[in-house]
């Protein structure tokens, strides 16, 4: 199983990791949904983080998250290379990101997902995310998204 690694902002391997992730991003997401051109900029924002699944020298996938406020966090990207899908890497990445967000004591984590991405929908539901609403035209004029959320009980 892959090791889940947090990308540190001052990491010596920053450039290599970001380059690998940008390649995955370009391959998986349509151009207008890809953060490939602004990835470095996104990651340098102080309220964001990235975890990646490392298998030997290879990156199997990654998850980006942010916490725009003290109450909420957002999973902004989750991607696993095709040849590594169905092996639990996406689940491990998502669980690790949820834990990172929980350490910030947020009340809710939200995300958006294309309803046609069945495997992604199943994964999010398995980890407790619930469908909030359908957002029409979220990805493009003819592609909608479900906004999903995971709430935490606050003691």
N, C-alpha and C positions, 0 to 999 in steps of 0.2 A: 504494500500500500504506500501511497505517496506521503511524503512529509509535508505538512502545511507550514509555510514560511511567511512571516510578515515582512513586506518590503519596507526597509528602513530608509528614511529620507536622505541619510548621509552614507548609505551603503556603497561599498566599493564596486559591487556588481549591479548597481542601479541601471546603468546604460544597457547592459546585456539583457537584464530581466525585462526592462521596459521594451526593448527592441523585440524580444521574443513574444511578449504579450501583444504588442501592436500587430505582429504577423498573425497571431491567433484572431485578434479582433477583426482584421481585414478579411480573413477567410470566412468567419462565421456570420458577421453582421453586414447587412446591406450598407452601402456607402453613406447614406443619409442618417443611419443610426450609429455609425461607427464613431468612436472617440479617437481613432487612430491619430488624427492630426493634432488633437489637443490633449493627448494622454498625459504627457509630461506635466503640462500645466494643471490638469485636473488633480494629479497626484501630489502636486506641491501645495495644494490648498491645505490649510492647517486642520480643517475639520473633515478630513477624508483618510481612508486607509485602503490598503490592498493586501490581500493574502493570495499566495499561489501554491499550487500543488507541485512539488518537486519530485520527479522520479529519476534518480541518477542525474544525468546532465540535462534531462528534458523537463519542460514545464508542461504538465498535463492540463492545467486549467487555472482560472483565477476568479476572484470575486472582489469587486470594488464596493465600498460602502462609505456613507457620509452621515454626519449628524449635524444637520443644519440648525437644530436648536437643542436645548437641554432635555426636551421632552420626547423628541422623535429622531429616528435614524432612518436611513433609506439604503436599500441594496440597489446600487446603480447599474451593476453589471455582474453577470455570472456566466462563465463560458468554460466549456471543457472541449478539448480537441476531439474530433470525431473518433479517432482510434482508441481513445481512453473512455469513451462514454459507456454507461451501463456497468461501471466497475466501482461505483460508490464515491468517486472523486468529487462530483458536484455536491453530494450530500455532506461530505466532510468539510468542504469549503464553506457551504452555507451555514452549517452548524458552528464552525469557527467564527464566521462573521457575526452570527447572532450573539455568540458569547462575547465578542469584542464590543458589540453595541451594548450588551447588558452591563458591562463593566462601567459604562457611562451613565447607568441608571435611567435609561430612556424608558418611556411608557409604551412606545409603539415603534415597530419597524414596518415600513411599507416598501412596496416594490411595484413595478408594472411588468406585465407579461402578455405576450401575444397568446390569445386563447387557442390558437392552432398548434402551439408548442405543447403537445400533450405531456411529454416526459417532464418538462419544466413545471407544468401545472401540478402534476402528480407529486413531484418532489416538494414543492412549496406546501401543498396540502398535507403531505406526510409530516412535515415539520411544524404544522399547526397554523400556517397562514390561511386566512379566510378571504374569499372574494368580497370586496367592498362594493365596487361598481364597475360598469363597463364605461371606458373612456373612448368615445368615438373619435376616429381620426388621430389617435395618439401618435402612431408611428408615421402614418401618411394618410392622405385623404381616404384611402380605401383599406387601411389596416388599423383595427382597433386594439385596445389593450384592456386587460382587467387590472384594476388597482387592487392589490391584495395587502393585507396587514396581519401583523402578529402583535397582540397586546400582552402586556405583562401585568400581573397583579402586583400592586404596590402595597407593601405592609405599612 
